Amino acid sequence: MTAPYADRFVTLNGLRLHYQEWGRRGSPAVLLVHGWSTSAPVWHEIAEALSPRCHVIVPDNRGNGESETPAAGFRIRDYAEDLIGLMEAADLVRPAMIGSSWGANIGTYAAAEHPGRFSKVVLADPVYWKMIDAFASIVPGITSRLERPEADVRAEALAAGAAPEKAERQVYVNYRFSPDVLRRVASENRDWALACEDYLGRVAVPTLLLVADPAAGGYISKPELRHLRAVASSMVETRLWKGVGHLMHAEAPDRFVTEVRAFLETG
């Protein structure tokens, strides 16, 4: 069966970066940016749902998936520069950007520093205050995934009702990341826990901030959310999703597509 996307590679900032291309060129462009320890396939259902109306670009961040791992360059600005370079290489003019987790951190930075580059931005449960201790409180649990037998990951996905193709994607995503890159990103960007509110206050492009329920595993606490709403730019709309955890696009893909599509097509 032919894949519904094309695999592409581009060399940017001295790195060979991989991305998937969905939909038809010339349609409204959308850039999907994944979070820590994942890669392009984690967006498969969302990209497939958006692609009939949109030209969708889904990159592997440096150190993830099929993209190369550099010896240095793990600050948030490095990731943003990769995206800007990819947009230029792929001839994307003012695409919408949708980021999850670390990808939403990158989106927050880009919406403040490069607002003219984007038409709209969606931030799905960014890691803001949690960055202060994520290197110790989150990263060890993520890297422990690499110790699990592949057969166990596959069997768990199938038992949860995943189709065989989706189960294989989950197996791939489980292992295709650099634990060293993850540790460095978490430790070298701890200052983002304080800097994030300045960038959120300077967002200058229509932006939708989707916040996962902290009781369901979301990374933004209720006190943090109140503070972020107070300091955010007037360009930022905030929505709290009750009962949905951190990986919002994976846990509630139909709702995610519906709300994102409505936001992108309004105005």
C-alpha positions as CSV (number, residue, x, y, z in Angstrom):
1,M,0.0,0.0,0.0
2,T,1.3,3.4,-0.9
3,A,2.0,5.7,2.0
4,P,-0.3,8.8,2.1
5,Y,2.8,11.0,2.6
6,A,6.2,11.5,1.1
7,D,9.5,11.2,3.1
8,R,11.8,14.2,2.4
9,F,15.3,15.2,3.6
10,V,16.9,18.6,3.7
11,T,20.2,19.8,5.1
12,L,19.9,22.8,7.4
13,N,22.3,24.4,9.9
14,G,24.7,21.6,9.1
15,L,22.2,18.8,9.8
16,R,20.3,16.4,7.6
17,L,16.7,16.7,8.8
18,H,13.8,14.5,7.8
19,Y,10.2,15.5,7.3
20,Q,7.0,14.0,6.0
21,E,4.9,15.9,3.5
22,W,1.1,15.4,3.3
23,G,-1.6,16.8,1.1
24,R,-1.3,19.1,-1.9
25,R,1.2,21.9,-2.4
26,G,-0.7,25.2,-2.8
27,S,-3.2,24.3,-0.2
28,P,-3.0,26.2,3.2
29,A,0.2,25.1,4.8
30,V,0.4,23.6,8.3
31,L,3.5,22.7,10.2
32,L,3.2,20.0,12.9
33,V,5.9,19.9,15.5
34,H,6.3,17.0,18.0
35,G,7.5,17.0,21.5
36,W,10.2,15.2,23.5
37,S,11.2,11.6,22.6
38,T,8.7,11.3,19.7
39,S,8.9,11.8,16.0
40,A,6.8,12.6,12.9
41,P,4.7,9.4,13.0
42,V,3.1,10.6,16.3
43,W,1.2,13.1,14.2
44,H,-0.1,10.5,11.7
45,E,-3.8,10.7,12.5
46,I,-3.8,14.5,12.7
47,A,-1.8,14.9,9.5
48,E,-4.1,12.5,7.6
49,A,-7.2,14.3,8.8
50,L,-5.9,17.7,7.9
51,S,-4.3,16.8,4.5
52,P,-7.5,16.8,2.4
53,R,-7.6,20.6,2.9
54,C,-4.0,21.4,3.9
55,H,-0.4,21.0,2.8
56,V,1.0,19.4,5.9
57,I,4.7,19.3,6.8
58,V,5.7,17.1,9.8
59,P,9.4,17.3,10.7
60,D,11.6,15.1,12.9
61,N,13.3,17.5,15.4
62,R,17.1,17.2,15.6
63,G,18.0,14.0,17.5
64,N,14.7,12.3,16.8
65,G,13.3,10.0,14.2
66,E,15.3,10.0,11.0
67,S,17.0,13.4,11.6
68,E,20.6,13.7,12.5
69,T,21.9,14.3,16.0
70,P,24.3,17.2,16.4
71,A,27.1,17.5,18.9
72,A,25.7,20.8,20.1
73,G,22.7,23.1,19.6
74,F,19.9,22.1,22.0
75,R,18.6,25.5,23.0
76,I,15.0,26.4,22.1
77,R,16.2,28.9,19.5
78,D,18.2,26.2,17.7
79,Y,15.0,24.2,17.2
80,A,13.1,27.3,16.1
81,E,15.9,28.1,13.5
82,D,15.5,24.6,12.2
83,L,11.8,25.2,11.6
84,I,12.4,28.6,9.9
85,G,15.0,27.0,7.6
86,L,12.7,24.1,6.8
87,M,9.9,26.5,5.9
88,E,12.2,28.3,3.5
89,A,13.4,25.0,2.0
90,A,9.8,23.7,1.5
91,D,8.5,27.1,0.2
92,L,6.0,27.4,3.1
93,V,4.7,31.0,3.2
94,R,3.1,31.9,6.6
95,P,2.0,28.4,7.5
96,A,0.0,27.6,10.6
97,M,2.1,26.0,13.2
98,I,0.8,23.3,15.7
99,G,3.2,22.2,18.4
100,S,2.8,19.6,21.2
101,S,4.7,19.7,24.5
102,W,8.3,20.7,23.6
103,G,7.0,21.5,20.2
104,A,4.5,24.0,21.8
105,N,7.5,25.6,23.7
106,I,9.1,26.1,20.3
107,G,5.8,27.5,19.0
108,T,5.6,30.0,21.9
109,Y,9.2,31.2,21.1
110,A,8.5,31.4,17.4
111,A,5.1,33.2,17.9
112,A,7.0,35.9,19.8
113,E,10.3,36.1,17.8
114,H,9.0,35.3,14.3
115,P,5.3,36.3,14.2
116,G,5.4,37.4,10.6
117,R,6.4,33.9,9.6
118,F,3.1,32.3,10.7
119,S,-0.6,32.7,10.0
120,K,-1.7,31.1,13.3
121,V,-0.2,29.0,16.1
122,V,-1.6,26.2,18.2
123,L,0.2,25.3,21.4
124,A,-0.9,21.9,22.9
125,D,0.0,21.6,26.6
126,P,3.5,23.3,26.5
127,V,6.0,22.5,29.2
128,Y,6.4,25.8,30.9
129,W,7.1,25.9,34.7
130,K,7.7,22.1,34.6
131,M,11.0,22.8,32.7
132,I,12.6,23.7,36.0
133,D,12.8,20.1,37.2
134,A,11.8,18.1,34.1
135,F,15.4,16.8,33.8
136,A,14.9,15.0,37.1
137,S,11.1,14.4,37.3
138,I,10.2,13.5,33.7
139,V,13.2,12.5,31.7
140,P,14.2,9.3,33.6
141,G,10.7,7.9,33.1
142,I,10.9,8.6,29.4
143,T,14.3,7.1,28.8
144,S,13.3,4.0,30.7
145,R,11.1,3.2,27.6
146,L,14.2,2.1,25.8
147,E,14.6,-0.8,28.2
148,R,11.3,-2.3,27.3
149,P,11.3,-5.3,24.8
150,E,9.8,-4.3,21.5
151,A,7.4,-7.2,21.7
152,D,5.9,-5.8,24.9
153,V,5.4,-2.4,23.4
154,R,3.6,-3.9,20.3
155,A,1.5,-6.3,22.4
156,E,0.4,-3.4,24.7
157,A,-0.6,-1.3,21.8
158,L,-2.6,-4.1,20.2
159,A,-4.3,-4.9,23.5
160,A,-5.4,-1.3,23.8
161,G,-7.2,-1.6,20.4
162,A,-4.6,-0.1,18.1
163,A,-4.7,-1.4,14.5
164,P,-1.5,-3.3,13.5
165,E,-0.2,-0.3,11.4
166,K,-0.7,2.1,14.4
167,A,0.9,-0.4,16.7
168,E,4.0,-0.5,14.5
169,R,4.1,3.3,14.5
170,Q,4.0,3.2,18.3
171,V,6.9,0.7,18.4
172,Y,8.9,3.0,16.1
173,V,8.2,6.1,18.1
174,N,9.0,4.4,21.4
175,Y,12.7,3.9,20.4
176,R,13.5,6.5,17.8
177,F,15.0,9.3,19.9
178,S,18.3,10.1,21.5
179,P,18.3,9.9,25.3
180,D,21.3,12.1,25.4
181,V,19.5,14.8,23.4
182,L,16.5,14.5,25.7
183,R,18.6,15.0,28.8
184,R,20.5,17.9,27.3
185,V,17.3,19.7,26.1
186,A,15.7,19.3,29.5
187,S,18.8,20.5,31.4
188,E,20.0,23.2,29.1
189,N,16.6,24.9,28.8
190,R,15.7,25.1,32.5
191,D,15.6,28.8,32.2
192,W,12.6,28.5,29.9
193,A,10.5,28.0,33.1
194,L,11.0,31.7,33.8
195,A,11.4,33.0,30.3
196,C,8.2,31.4,28.9
197,E,5.9,34.1,30.4
198,D,7.9,36.9,28.7
199,Y,7.5,35.1,25.3
200,L,3.9,34.3,25.9
201,G,3.3,38.0,26.6
202,R,5.0,39.0,23.4
203,V,3.1,36.6,21.1
204,A,2.0,38.6,18.1
205,V,0.1,36.1,15.9
206,P,-3.3,34.6,16.6
207,T,-2.6,31.7,19.0
208,L,-4.7,29.0,20.6
209,L,-3.2,27.6,23.8
210,L,-4.8,24.2,24.6
211,V,-4.2,23.1,28.2
212,A,-4.5,19.5,29.3
213,D,-6.2,18.6,32.6
214,P,-3.5,18.5,35.3
215,A,-5.6,15.8,37.0
216,A,-5.2,13.7,33.9
217,G,-1.5,14.2,33.4
218,G,-1.3,17.7,32.0
219,Y,1.9,19.7,32.6
220,I,0.3,23.0,33.4
221,S,-1.1,23.3,37.0
222,K,-4.2,25.3,37.8
223,P,-2.2,28.1,39.6
224,E,0.2,28.3,36.6
225,L,-2.8,28.5,34.2
226,R,-4.2,31.4,36.1
227,H,-0.9,33.2,36.0
228,L,-0.4,32.5,32.3
229,R,-3.8,33.8,31.4
230,A,-2.9,37.0,33.3
231,V,0.4,37.6,31.5
232,A,-0.4,36.3,28.0
233,S,-0.7,38.5,25.0
234,S,-4.2,39.5,23.9
235,M,-3.5,37.4,20.8
236,V,-3.6,34.2,22.9
237,E,-6.9,32.3,23.4
238,T,-6.7,29.7,26.2
239,R,-8.9,26.5,26.5
240,L,-8.7,23.9,29.3
241,W,-9.6,20.4,28.2
242,K,-11.1,18.5,31.2
243,G,-10.3,14.8,31.4
244,V,-7.6,14.9,28.6
245,G,-3.9,14.4,29.5
246,H,-0.7,15.8,28.1
247,L,-0.6,14.2,24.6
248,M,-3.9,15.8,23.7
249,H,-3.7,15.0,19.9
250,A,-3.1,11.3,20.6
251,E,-5.7,11.0,23.4
252,A,-8.5,12.9,21.7
253,P,-7.6,13.1,18.0
254,D,-11.1,13.8,16.7
255,R,-11.7,16.7,19.1
256,F,-8.2,18.0,18.4
257,V,-8.8,18.1,14.6
258,T,-12.2,19.7,15.1
259,E,-11.1,22.5,17.3
260,V,-7.8,23.1,15.5
261,R,-9.5,23.2,12.1
262,A,-12.2,25.6,13.3
263,F,-9.5,27.9,14.8
264,L,-7.4,27.8,11.6
265,E,-10.3,28.5,9.3
266,T,-11.9,31.3,11.4
267,G,-11.0,34.8,10.4
